[in-house]
Amino acid sequence: MSYQPYIAAIDLRNAPVLVIGGGRIGTRKALALIQAGANITVIAPELHDELRPYLANGRIRWINRKYRTLDLNEPAVLIFAATDDGELNARIVEDGKATVAVLQEMIETWKRGGDSARDIFLMQKLQALMASMVATIDQVEIERITVLPAGASDQGSAAKAVRLVEEMKGALGVDLPALVERMAGGGVVVHGAMRRCLVRGCGHVGGGAR
């Protein structure tokens, strides 16, 4: 027995919609979505001339570059793989399926976490963030390190910064003073007094380095 697809009408007035592709196929999709009143974002390295008037009057937003997998994280109720490249469209669809699978797994993990789900989720994200920071630490150039005096008006902020350094070392094993010393291939050295400031807090210490 053969089946026919069931056609459903969707109210897209003011709804965010992503169209990946600005060529012939993407233009056809975008024009139909404009008629539906959607808020359209087009991602493409080039934009068809027929869409440029709608770009000028603000009916569409254009991100001028090639597709990236992370584009599927754009807030949208619908995402169209509408490039003029069939292989790329197929890849976008597969990326979409993989993204959905990851989100579903995150939802299940959240459910299993119960009351502690939020803390578990944040710790997982923090670990990834710290790994990214440490991986790029050698690209950072330090101009100056200043620890505010104990009697300064924003003493509370300084105390919070010191506490954050201690918590990072205790929870993640990240020794901030040691990282600073390793930056720029040893171009920055945290000496005794400054190291004590970073880990315990102290009066004003200033210094410059590259």
N, C-alpha and C positions, 0 to 999 in steps of 0.2 A: 504494500500500500504506500503510495506516495503522499507526502505532506507538503503543504504550502506554508510559508512563514506567516505568522500573525503580525499584522502591521499595527503598531500602537502610536498614538499621537502624544507628544511630550510638550508640556508647557515650559518653554525655555526663556520666557521673559526675564531679563536681568540675570539669567543664570550664567556662571562662568563656564566657557567651553574652550577647549584647546584644539587647534587645528595644526598638525605637523605637516608642513608642506605649503609652499606659496606659488606653485605652478598651476598647471591646468586643472588637475584634480582638486587641489587645495582651494583654488579660487571658486570652483563650483560649490564645494562644501561651504565655504565661508559666505558666499552670496545667499545661499539658502538659510544659513543661520542668522544672517543679518535680517532677513525677512521675518524670522521667528523672534527677533528681539533679544537675542543672546548677547552677552558680553564676551567678545571673541578675542583670543590671543592666537596669533599666527607665529609659529617658529619656522624660519626658513632663511637660507643664506640670500635668497632673492625673492622679491615680491612682484607678482604679476601686475601689470599696469592697470588692469581693471579694478584692483583692490586699492590702489593708491588714493583715490578720492575718499574712500571710507577711512583710510588712515589719517588723512588731513582733517576730517570732521570728527575724529575721535570714536567712530563706530567700531574700529578694530585697534588692537595693540599689536605691534610687530616686534618680535625679538629677532634681530638680524644675525643669525648664525645657524650652523648645522645642528641637527638633533643630537641630544645627549640623553643617556638613560635616565638621569636624574630629572629630566623634564617631565617625566610621568608623575613626579611628586607635586607638580603644579596643582593648586586647588581648582578642580573642574568637575562638573557633573557628567561631562562627556569628553572623551579624547578621541580625535579622528587621526588615524594613520593615513595621510592623504598626499604623500609625495608622488612624484611621477616615476619613482623607482620601485618596482614591485618587490625586489629583494629587501630593500630598506623598510618598506611597509610591513613585510613579514617579520622582520627583526623587531620592529616596534611592537607588533602584536605579541611576540614571544616575550619581549621585555615586560609588557603589561601583565601577562600571565604570571611571570616570575614575581613581579611586584605585588600582585594580589596574594600569591602564595606566602610571601614573606609577611605581609600584613595579617593574614589569617593566622599564621604561626605566632605572631606577636600578640594577637587577641587571645589565643588559647593560653599562651604563657601568662598573660595578665590574669586570666580567669583562674589558672592554677595557683597563682601567687596569693590569692585571697586578699586579706587586709594589708599584706606586705608588698603587694604588686607594685605600687608606686615607687617604693624605695628600691626594689629590685630593678625596675625599669631605669630609674635615674642612675643607679650605680653602673649598669651596663653601658649607658650612654657616656657616663663620665670616664669609664675605662677607655672607650674608643677615642674620646676627645683627648685624653692625656697621652695616648699612644701617638696620635697625630701631632700633638704639640712637641713631644720629645723627638719625633722623627725629623722635625724641621728646626730644631733648636739651634743647629749650627749655622742657620741662615740669618739669625738674629744679631743685630748690632746694638750694643748698649752705649748710649751717650752719657747717661748719668744715673746713679742710684742715690736716692735720698730717703732717709728715715726721719720722720718728723720728730721734733722734740717732745718729750713726755708732757710738757706743759702747754703744747699747742692747742688751739681752739678746736681742732678736729682730732683730738687724742683718741676718740672712740674709733675713728677710721683706721688709725695706725694700729691700735690694739687688735682690731678685726683682721688686719693684714697679717700681723704676726701670728694670730691664732690660726689663720688659713694655712700659713706655711707649716705649722706644727701638725695640723690635721691632714694635710697632703702627705706629709712624711709618714704619719702613723697609719693612714688608711690605704695609701697607694704605694708607699715606699719611695716617693719622689722627694729627694733631698734638693730643695731649691738652691741653697747656697752652693752645693756641689755642681749643679747644672750651670749656674752662673759662671763658676770657675772654668768649666769646660767649653764655654762658648768661644767662638772665634778662634779655636785652636789654642786656647790658653791665653788669648789676648786680654782677658779680664780675670783678675785675681781677687778673690774675696779674702782679705786679710783678717786677722784675729778679731779686731774691734768690730769691723763691718759684719763678719760672720755672726758674732754674738748679737748684733742688732737684728739680723735677719731671723734668728731663731729664738731670741728672747725679748727684743725690743730695747731701745736705748735713746739717747739724745740724738741731735742732728749729726748726720754723716753725709758728706757729699763727695762725689768723685766722678770723673769722666773717663770714658774708654771707648775704643772702637774695636 
